[in-house]
Amino acid sequence: MAGSSRTSFNKRQKERARQEKQAEKAARKAQRKQEGNPSPETPVDLTVTHDEDGQPVGFDFHDFQS
């Protein structure tokens, strides 16, 4: 009988830890949403360059690094 109470205790502890982790994750998500950080997909300070014929040159992979 003592063995079954120990496993129940372990299960409760594990479930409590899972719930706490889930609550912390939800709090972090809500905080990020509240701060309103700009999404990383939006380009910042991209400068259009032109070649010798005056045509715009396409962007390179390195143009999008911050």
Protein Blocks (a to p, Z undefined) as FASTA:
>chain_A
ZZmmmmmmmmmmmmmmmmmmmmmmmmmmmmmmmnopacfkbcghiacdddfkopacdddf
klmpZZ
